[in-house]
Amino acid sequence: MYINAIAHYVPSEDVANEYFERNGLTDEWIFQRTGIRNRKKASQEENTNTMAYQAIDQALEILPYPINEVDLIIGATYSPFDTVGTLSHYIQQKYQIDDAVALTVSSACSSFVNAVEIVEGYFATNKATKALIIASEHNTAYSNDLDPISGHLWGDGASVLFLSKERIGEDDAKILEVYTRGHGNIGKGPKGVCLRPRNGGIVMPHGKDVFINAIHYMTKATFTVLERHNLSPQDIKYLIPHQANARIINNVLRNLDLPPEKGVMNIENLGNTGCASTPIALSQIYDQLESNDYSVITVFGGGYSSGAVLIRKC
Amino acid sequence: MYINAIAHYVPSEDVANEYFERNGLTDEWIFQRTGIRNRKKASQEENTNTMAYQAIDQALEILPYPINEVDLIIGATYSPFDTVGTLSHYIQQKYQIDDAVALTVSSACSSFVNAVEIVEGYFATNKATKALIIASEHNTAYSNDLDPISGHLWGDGASVLFLSKERIGEDDAKILEVYTRGHGNIGKGPKGVCLRPRNGGIVMPHGKDVFINAIHYMTKATFTVLERHNLSPQDIKYLIPHQANARIINNVLRNLDLPPEKGVMNIENLGNTGCASTPIALSQIYDQLESNDYSVITVFGGGYSSGAVLIRKC
């Protein structure tokens, strides 16, 4: 499958580390432990859906076909505005996309990669030929910024990818491989990071367990997609890791024997934007990709969950 | 793909129509308009996940292989306990299912049928060979029983299906066809039924719009899966419709020219159990299916969304 267009949106409001001095945390303490200096916060008028519209409106400027040719709409989010009228259905309404499959998926911060794998399945059965994946997280709607353990980690944002079964444009990128795994059975599993809508918001009671497993499984997922194509980490131009913590990313780069400049990071300015973090990062560097450049997206998230996507620019 | 095992669970606590006299509603008024006399309510100790365990424990008594052979776990719910450590990940932890894909999907009351279609895709790409779909709804955690418009509609429950790519048992049923569509672009779309975790719970501000579209699209989805196999409604033993309202079901049966006894109903005793309603109903009549009997599941849900599954007992 091929990426035909990609775009992202982050809200305009900045929340700098200084805001969290109320929790007894300093700018340097937060930055050293997480790599975060700033995060973006949706306004009162914004939510998971409106951020998605902003990203899609950006993509429409470069999309090489009318949006109503899309026949598969997948929302990816763990911070939904509505779980019945889901993100995908709001997109279908907003852009009047008739005759499409629509669903919304969560596997925490891995949701975007799971969405890519679902698209792969629909393309394999010929039940869809053009897909829209919209990853959008409204973390600040569910996080408690007075939580000294994880309140300072989260940011808001959205990113959209338009995918086709067959190549459409000269500038398309080919998705060569996608891999996902659930890891509910390892470590603290689904209790490592929680978002219980009826029992508090986002909390991360087991940060160390997340940290250790994220490094292991993001490394493993990267090797998995590369080895299936007889590639090594040195063949890739960019590693696009989930943006949960700069120290996790640096450890993964070290495990892959990759220099820091090959790792794409937006966490310093955006915080952890959940499952939107890797498609936002891909969108940010997309114009730097040249023909035959390989990139790998690698993720680890609550659940636990992991996955990777191998991409080659056409 | 084949159904290898199916089971369901509903909580023990009954909430009869008399409970809703506090909203100015009588037993007869509710029954005439909805077909509901009673619904089941999860206890304080229960939630979306624990009901799922109960259903799975039932299925394990008949499952012809160890549960850890499952390589794809799909949760289906719009009433999640946790959106980060999702239903599928809790199942993976509880039953120690290693090396499996895990994700949770929502397309409202159509989520179960969308999950079946996702399994179809994973089987097509050979990325999975044995799948577990767990549909579980904890409606009473999100509904307001003092809401006179829709508070009396909802019940709790869960159902599990184990599916394999190849036939495993003599008693398997074959899924011949699955079809889904989003309908965010018609009528009130995602505003017809809402569950906004950060802004109230389940509400149904546009019941009439839901009613009309449910009849139309449940009929259409049924014809779609039948026509793809050159079958007519008269060829099926059971129609298993989403249990939102007995009058919707009766209208669909009439549109299909089917007698009432061909429509499976559990709404009188269980209320609307969301996306779990059709797999619960299938589980309830599963032992009555004989070799070569056809059944059709047909659903309509918030979003809007619709879908159907054509099943033939082996």
HADDOCK unambig.tbl for C-alpha pairs under 7 A between the chains (distance, minus, plus):
assign (segid A and resid 78 and name CA) (segid B and resid 83 and name CA) 5.18 0.50 0.50
assign (segid A and resid 78 and name CA) (segid B and resid 84 and name CA) 5.84 0.50 0.50
assign (segid A and resid 81 and name CA) (segid B and resid 196 and name CA) 5.69 0.50 0.50
assign (segid A and resid 82 and name CA) (segid B and resid 194 and name CA) 6.38 0.50 0.50
assign (segid A and resid 82 and name CA) (segid B and resid 195 and name CA) 5.19 0.50 0.50
assign (segid A and resid 82 and name CA) (segid B and resid 196 and name CA) 4.29 0.50 0.50
assign (segid A and resid 82 and name CA) (segid B and resid 197 and name CA) 6.74 0.50 0.50
assign (segid A and resid 83 and name CA) (segid B and resid 78 and name CA) 5.19 0.50 0.50
assign (segid A and resid 83 and name CA) (segid B and resid 106 and name CA) 6.77 0.50 0.50
assign (segid A and resid 83 and name CA) (segid B and resid 108 and name CA) 6.96 0.50 0.50
assign (segid A and resid 83 and name CA) (segid B and resid 195 and name CA) 5.58 0.50 0.50
assign (segid A and resid 83 and name CA) (segid B and resid 196 and name CA) 6.53 0.50 0.50
assign (segid A and resid 84 and name CA) (segid B and resid 78 and name CA) 5.85 0.50 0.50
assign (segid A and resid 84 and name CA) (segid B and resid 107 and name CA) 6.48 0.50 0.50
assign (segid A and resid 84 and name CA) (segid B and resid 108 and name CA) 4.47 0.50 0.50
assign (segid A and resid 84 and name CA) (segid B and resid 193 and name CA) 6.73 0.50 0.50
assign (segid A and resid 84 and name CA) (segid B and resid 194 and name CA) 5.48 0.50 0.50
assign (segid A and resid 84 and name CA) (segid B and resid 195 and name CA) 5.44 0.50 0.50
assign (segid A and resid 84 and name CA) (segid B and resid 302 and name CA) 5.45 0.50 0.50
assign (segid A and resid 84 and name CA) (segid B and resid 303 and name CA) 6.13 0.50 0.50
assign (segid A and resid 85 and name CA) (segid B and resid 108 and name CA) 6.91 0.50 0.50
assign (segid A and resid 85 and name CA) (segid B and resid 190 and name CA) 4.01 0.50 0.50
assign (segid A and resid 85 and name CA) (segid B and resid 191 and name CA) 6.59 0.50 0.50
assign (segid A and resid 85 and name CA) (segid B and resid 193 and name CA) 6.73 0.50 0.50
assign (segid A and resid 85 and name CA) (segid B and resid 194 and name CA) 5.84 0.50 0.50
assign (segid A and resid 85 and name CA) (segid B and resid 302 and name CA) 5.53 0.50 0.50
assign (segid A and resid 85 and name CA) (segid B and resid 303 and name CA) 4.02 0.50 0.50
assign (segid A and resid 85 and name CA) (segid B and resid 304 and name CA) 6.92 0.50 0.50
assign (segid A and resid 86 and name CA) (segid B and resid 107 and name CA) 6.61 0.50 0.50
assign (segid A and resid 86 and name CA) (segid B and resid 190 and name CA) 7.00 0.50 0.50
assign (segid A and resid 86 and name CA) (segid B and resid 303 and name CA) 6.25 0.50 0.50
assign (segid A and resid 89 and name CA) (segid B and resid 182 and name CA) 6.61 0.50 0.50
assign (segid A and resid 89 and name CA) (segid B and resid 184 and name CA) 4.56 0.50 0.50
assign (segid A and resid 89 and name CA) (segid B and resid 190 and name CA) 6.05 0.50 0.50
assign (segid A and resid 89 and name CA) (segid B and resid 303 and name CA) 5.24 0.50 0.50
assign (segid A and resid 89 and name CA) (segid B and resid 304 and name CA) 7.00 0.50 0.50
assign (segid A and resid 90 and name CA) (segid B and resid 184 and name CA) 6.18 0.50 0.50
assign (segid A and resid 90 and name CA) (segid B and resid 190 and name CA) 6.06 0.50 0.50
assign (segid A and resid 92 and name CA) (segid B and resid 184 and name CA) 5.04 0.50 0.50
assign (segid A and resid 92 and name CA) (segid B and resid 185 and name CA) 5.70 0.50 0.50
assign (segid A and resid 93 and name CA) (segid B and resid 184 and name CA) 4.58 0.50 0.50
assign (segid A and resid 93 and name CA) (segid B and resid 185 and name CA) 4.14 0.50 0.50
assign (segid A and resid 93 and name CA) (segid B and resid 189 and name CA) 6.68 0.50 0.50
assign (segid A and resid 96 and name CA) (segid B and resid 185 and name CA) 5.24 0.50 0.50
assign (segid A and resid 97 and name CA) (segid B and resid 185 and name CA) 6.61 0.50 0.50
assign (segid A and resid 98 and name CA) (segid B and resid 185 and name CA) 6.59 0.50 0.50
assign (segid A and resid 99 and name CA) (segid B and resid 181 and name CA) 6.65 0.50 0.50
assign (segid A and resid 100 and name CA) (segid B and resid 181 and name CA) 5.72 0.50 0.50
assign (segid A and resid 100 and name CA) (segid B and resid 182 and name CA) 5.83 0.50 0.50
assign (segid A and resid 101 and name CA) (segid B and resid 180 and name CA) 6.03 0.50 0.50
assign (segid A and resid 101 and name CA) (segid B and resid 181 and name CA) 4.45 0.50 0.50
assign (segid A and resid 101 and name CA) (segid B and resid 182 and name CA) 5.02 0.50 0.50
assign (segid A and resid 102 and name CA) (segid B and resid 181 and name CA) 6.42 0.50 0.50
assign (segid A and resid 102 and name CA) (segid B and resid 182 and name CA) 4.62 0.50 0.50
assign (segid A and resid 103 and name CA) (segid B and resid 105 and name CA) 6.89 0.50 0.50
assign (segid A and resid 103 and name CA) (segid B and resid 106 and name CA) 6.00 0.50 0.50
assign (segid A and resid 103 and name CA) (segid B and resid 107 and name CA) 5.03 0.50 0.50
assign (segid A and resid 104 and name CA) (segid B and resid 105 and name CA) 5.68 0.50 0.50
assign (segid A and resid 104 and name CA) (segid B and resid 106 and name CA) 5.32 0.50 0.50
assign (segid A and resid 104 and name CA) (segid B and resid 107 and name CA) 6.48 0.50 0.50
assign (segid A and resid 105 and name CA) (segid B and resid 103 and name CA) 6.89 0.50 0.50
assign (segid A and resid 105 and name CA) (segid B and resid 104 and name CA) 5.68 0.50 0.50
assign (segid A and resid 105 and name CA) (segid B and resid 105 and name CA) 4.44 0.50 0.50
assign (segid A and resid 105 and name CA) (segid B and resid 106 and name CA) 6.38 0.50 0.50
assign (segid A and resid 106 and name CA) (segid B and resid 83 and name CA) 6.76 0.50 0.50
assign (segid A and resid 106 and name CA) (segid B and resid 103 and name CA) 5.99 0.50 0.50
assign (segid A and resid 106 and name CA) (segid B and resid 104 and name CA) 5.31 0.50 0.50
assign (segid A and resid 106 and name CA) (segid B and resid 105 and name CA) 6.39 0.50 0.50
assign (segid A and resid 107 and name CA) (segid B and resid 84 and name CA) 6.48 0.50 0.50
assign (segid A and resid 107 and name CA) (segid B and resid 86 and name CA) 6.62 0.50 0.50
assign (segid A and resid 107 and name CA) (segid B and resid 103 and name CA) 5.02 0.50 0.50
assign (segid A and resid 107 and name CA) (segid B and resid 104 and name CA) 6.48 0.50 0.50
assign (segid A and resid 108 and name CA) (segid B and resid 83 and name CA) 6.97 0.50 0.50
assign (segid A and resid 108 and name CA) (segid B and resid 84 and name CA) 4.48 0.50 0.50
assign (segid A and resid 108 and name CA) (segid B and resid 85 and name CA) 6.91 0.50 0.50
assign (segid A and resid 118 and name CA) (segid B and resid 118 and name CA) 6.41 0.50 0.50
assign (segid A and resid 121 and name CA) (segid B and resid 121 and name CA) 3.71 0.50 0.50
assign (segid A and resid 121 and name CA) (segid B and resid 122 and name CA) 5.55 0.50 0.50
assign (segid A and resid 121 and name CA) (segid B and resid 124 and name CA) 6.62 0.50 0.50
assign (segid A and resid 121 and name CA) (segid B and resid 125 and name CA) 6.24 0.50 0.50
assign (segid A and resid 122 and name CA) (segid B and resid 121 and name CA) 5.54 0.50 0.50
assign (segid A and resid 124 and name CA) (segid B and resid 121 and name CA) 6.63 0.50 0.50
assign (segid A and resid 124 and name CA) (segid B and resid 124 and name CA) 6.24 0.50 0.50
assign (segid A and resid 124 and name CA) (segid B and resid 125 and name CA) 6.43 0.50 0.50
assign (segid A and resid 125 and name CA) (segid B and resid 121 and name CA) 6.24 0.50 0.50
assign (segid A and resid 125 and name CA) (segid B and resid 124 and name CA) 6.42 0.50 0.50
assign (segid A and resid 180 and name CA) (segid B and resid 101 and name CA) 6.03 0.50 0.50
assign (segid A and resid 181 and name CA) (segid B and resid 99 and name CA) 6.65 0.50 0.50
assign (segid A and resid 181 and name CA) (segid B and resid 100 and name CA) 5.73 0.50 0.50
assign (segid A and resid 181 and name CA) (segid B and resid 101 and name CA) 4.44 0.50 0.50
assign (segid A and resid 181 and name CA) (segid B and resid 102 and name CA) 6.42 0.50 0.50
assign (segid A and resid 182 and name CA) (segid B and resid 89 and name CA) 6.62 0.50 0.50
assign (segid A and resid 182 and name CA) (segid B and resid 100 and name CA) 5.83 0.50 0.50
assign (segid A and resid 182 and name CA) (segid B and resid 101 and name CA) 5.01 0.50 0.50
assign (segid A and resid 182 and name CA) (segid B and resid 102 and name CA) 4.62 0.50 0.50
assign (segid A and resid 184 and name CA) (segid B and resid 89 and name CA) 4.57 0.50 0.50
assign (segid A and resid 184 and name CA) (segid B and resid 90 and name CA) 6.20 0.50 0.50
assign (segid A and resid 184 and name CA) (segid B and resid 92 and name CA) 5.05 0.50 0.50
assign (segid A and resid 184 and name CA) (segid B and resid 93 and name CA) 4.58 0.50 0.50
assign (segid A and resid 185 and name CA) (segid B and resid 92 and name CA) 5.71 0.50 0.50
assign (segid A and resid 185 and name CA) (segid B and resid 93 and name CA) 4.14 0.50 0.50
assign (segid A and resid 185 and name CA) (segid B and resid 96 and name CA) 5.23 0.50 0.50
assign (segid A and resid 185 and name CA) (segid B and resid 97 and name CA) 6.60 0.50 0.50
assign (segid A and resid 185 and name CA) (segid B and resid 98 and name CA) 6.58 0.50 0.50
assign (segid A and resid 189 and name CA) (segid B and resid 93 and name CA) 6.69 0.50 0.50
assign (segid A and resid 190 and name CA) (segid B and resid 85 and name CA) 4.01 0.50 0.50
assign (segid A and resid 190 and name CA) (segid B and resid 86 and name CA) 7.00 0.50 0.50
assign (segid A and resid 190 and name CA) (segid B and resid 89 and name CA) 6.04 0.50 0.50
assign (segid A and resid 190 and name CA) (segid B and resid 90 and name CA) 6.06 0.50 0.50
assign (segid A and resid 191 and name CA) (segid B and resid 85 and name CA) 6.57 0.50 0.50
assign (segid A and resid 193 and name CA) (segid B and resid 84 and name CA) 6.73 0.50 0.50
assign (segid A and resid 193 and name CA) (segid B and resid 85 and name CA) 6.71 0.50 0.50
assign (segid A and resid 194 and name CA) (segid B and resid 82 and name CA) 6.39 0.50 0.50
assign (segid A and resid 194 and name CA) (segid B and resid 84 and name CA) 5.48 0.50 0.50
assign (segid A and resid 194 and name CA) (segid B and resid 85 and name CA) 5.81 0.50 0.50
assign (segid A and resid 195 and name CA) (segid B and resid 82 and name CA) 5.20 0.50 0.50
assign (segid A and resid 195 and name CA) (segid B and resid 83 and name CA) 5.58 0.50 0.50
assign (segid A and resid 195 and name CA) (segid B and resid 84 and name CA) 5.44 0.50 0.50
assign (segid A and resid 196 and name CA) (segid B and resid 81 and name CA) 5.71 0.50 0.50
assign (segid A and resid 196 and name CA) (segid B and resid 82 and name CA) 4.30 0.50 0.50
assign (segid A and resid 196 and name CA) (segid B and resid 83 and name CA) 6.54 0.50 0.50
assign (segid A and resid 197 and name CA) (segid B and resid 82 and name CA) 6.74 0.50 0.50
assign (segid A and resid 197 and name CA) (segid B and resid 197 and name CA) 6.00 0.50 0.50
assign (segid A and resid 302 and name CA) (segid B and resid 84 and name CA) 5.47 0.50 0.50
assign (segid A and resid 302 and name CA) (segid B and resid 85 and name CA) 5.53 0.50 0.50
assign (segid A and resid 303 and name CA) (segid B and resid 84 and name CA) 6.13 0.50 0.50
assign (segid A and resid 303 and name CA) (segid B and resid 85 and name CA) 4.03 0.50 0.50
assign (segid A and resid 303 and name CA) (segid B and resid 86 and name CA) 6.25 0.50 0.50
assign (segid A and resid 303 and name CA) (segid B and resid 89 and name CA) 5.25 0.50 0.50
assign (segid A and resid 304 and name CA) (segid B and resid 85 and name CA) 6.90 0.50 0.50
assign (segid A and resid 304 and name CA) (segid B and resid 89 and name CA) 6.99 0.50 0.50
